[in-house]
Amino acid sequence: MAVHEAQVLPDSYGLPVTIRSHEALEWYNRGIQGLLGFHQDTPECFQRALALDPTCKMASGHLGAYYLMEETEEAVARARECFAHACDGMATLTDREREVLTSLQLLAQGKGQEAVARMSAAIQQRPREAILVQKLCFAYFMQGAPEKMRDLMASVIAHYDTDSYLLGMYSFSLEETRDFARAFEIGQRALALNPRDVWTLHALAHVHYETGAFAAGTHLLTDALPRCDHVGFFRNHIVWHLCLFLWEQGRYQQALDLYRHQGADPTIPSPPNVVDTVSLLWRFNLTGRPTPAEWHALTPTLLRLQTLPTYLFNQMHLALGLVGANCLAQAMEYLEGLRKRVRPERPGIVGEVGVPLVEGLIAYASGDYARAVDLILPIKDRIIAIGGSHAQREIFLDILAAACLRAHAYDEAIAILEEKRRYRPHRPLALLALAQAHAGKGESTRAAECRTVAQRLWQEMGADAALLTQIGTAPAPVL
């Protein structure tokens, strides 16, 4: 193979890349599209670019960015190797390339604030830095800063009018700031441009869920799931969303079957998969469907991940998983690890939200529901600071509402449940929980009304027959 001299060529977004051939650049560009679209073959694309040009630092850096998204211990180690190679000998690169690689390396090193500052400055100069836009958007997402995410996307979207990936990110940011109509409109436009864009599909799933369009969301994802095989690990998250839609409709058996046959492998120590699995199993358990076999299969993975440095959002779900799996001694150890990170003079989000949230989860699992309420209720409006989406964080409010019901704090339960119904008034699960709260207050007429409406809605949604029978005989253990 002939050796070509390095040259600076424009990538698919018109940005300079130091690379030795147009063929290598073609594979590099495919890798960039794969990063934006969560494609399973993304590593192969960058590896092919590197096979053609082993000196291409940008291919190494973006290959590392892909491995970072997987979040496993092994993938993070590979990412660091990629960044080390990418940042070795950057003097020959353009200023733009050095900025991008330095930003990605800072992310890999856990230096979030520095990375955010660098990415923000670079994007202001070059709005077409699509990968940096994606990474900055995700950084704000994990900070629980949806307004920053939305404002970022609004500032650059004029440069991506026909790019489904960036339009999908904008749609998601609008959904997270509860601008559902615009989120739906832009998401629909993006999906029409690229029906295989899984992030846009994901954004629309969130819109459907937050507005209570459970049946429409089920149809959307059922139709689209066969087109998701190319996206690798992110397909598991789409399956999770479909399980949520089925669960809301009282189709528990169908949701469980989908989880068992198409959900994430519980033995793979991937934080994103564990987050989805843990929150789904808790939902089943809170609504009267025990899942002991599923918890048993997941437990070794939870124990393996206890020492993994990761986002606070993931840490809260690891604690949630340990509690759900009845590993209370390990949950207490995990809690002590969080406490040791807290500086008394500056407790931060870990001390002010993370620690009391885990304490509350342990209290709930120990049967001390009043203490769980005392710990979680004062911080419920700050749980957003752990990061993640509304749909993902809602499990903590579900647990709080369950604790309120069990502690006979009925007014508090009603306030939480009515807020959860603000954009989803026709939600059977919330109505049945409200029936419990009103019955606890002696408001039998209101309780009966809630049960009647919930039963009618579940009948229309095709809920499991056993659940419909249960509503007719006694208040169902649901939230």
C-alpha positions, 0 to 999 in steps of 0.5 A: 500500500502506498504511503501518502503524505498527511493532508488537511481535508474537510470532513462531512461537516466541513471541518478540517481533519489531518488524514492521509487519504480520501478513502480513510476520510470516508471511513472516518466520516462514517464513524462520525455518523455512527457516533451521532446515531449510536451505530453498532459498526462505529468502532469498525469504521474508525478502525478501518480509517486507522488501518488506512492511516494509523496516524489519524489522531481524530479517528483515535479520539472519536473511537475513544468517544464511542467506547466512553458511551458504553461505560463499562470498565473495559470500554473506559480502559479502551477509551483511555488508550485511544485518547493517549494515542490521539493526544501523543504528538498533536503538534502537527494537527490544526488548532481545531483538532487539538481543541476537540481531542483535548476536550474529549480527553478531559471527559475521559479523565472525569474533568467535566467542568473543564471539558464543558468550558472548552466544548462550549467555547469551541462550539461558539466558534464552530457551530458545526462541531456536531460531536462536541455538540452531542457531548456537551448536550449529554454533559448537561443531561447528566448534570440535570440541566435541561434548560442548558441542553435546550439553549445549546441546541437552539443556538446551533440548530440553524446549522443543521436544518436537514440533519436528523441527528441534531434535530433529534437532540433538539427534540429531546431537549425540548421534551425535557423542558416540557415543550412537548408540541415543538418536541413532537413536531421537530422529532417527526421532521427528523424521523421523516429525514432518517427513519433509522435515527434511533435518537430521534425515535428515543426523543419521540418515545419520551414525548409520548410517555410524558404526555400519556400517549401510551398506546401511540408510543407502543405502536411507534416503538413496535413498528420501529424496533425491527429497524434498531438492530444496527444501533447495538447497546442503545437498542436495549434502551428502546426496549426499556421504553416499550416496556414502560408503555406496556406497563402503564397500560397494565399489560404486565405479562407482555412487558415482562416477556419483552424484558426477558427475551429482548432486554439487556443481558443482566450479566453484562456490567454496563451502567446504562443497561443496569439503570434501565433494568433496575428501574423497570424491576422496581416498577413491576415490584411497586405495582404488585408484580414480584420479580425474584428471578430477575433480581437474582440474575442481576445481583452479581452485576450490581455487586461487580459495579459497586466500585466503578467510578461513574456518574451520580445518576448511575450511582443512585441506580446502583444503590437502587438496585442493591436495595431492590435485590435485598443486598442491604448490607452492600447498600449500606457500604455503598452509602458509606462510600458516598458519605466519605466523598462529602466535604462538610463545608461543601456537601454539594449534590452528593451530600445534599441529594445523593446521600439522603436519597439512598438513606431513604431507599434503604429505609423503604426497603427496611420497612421504615416508611415514615423515615423514607418519607422524611428523608426523600420528601424534602429533596424531591424537587432537587432529584433532577440534579442527579441527572437523567431524564424525567422518565428515568428519575420518576422511579424515585418519585414512585417510591416516595409516593409508595412510602407516603401511602404505606406511612399513611401520609395521604395528603403528601401522596395525593400532592405527588400523584396529582403532580405526576398526572399534570401532563398525563391525567388519564393514567390508570396507575396514578388513579389507582394510587390516588384511590388508595390515598383517598380511601385512606382519608375516608373519602370513599366516593372519590376513591371509587371514582378513581378506581372506576376511571382507571378500570375503564382506561385499562379496559380500553388499553387491553390490560391483563384480565387479572388486573381488571379483576383485581380492581373490581374486588379490592384496591390494587397495590399500584402507583 
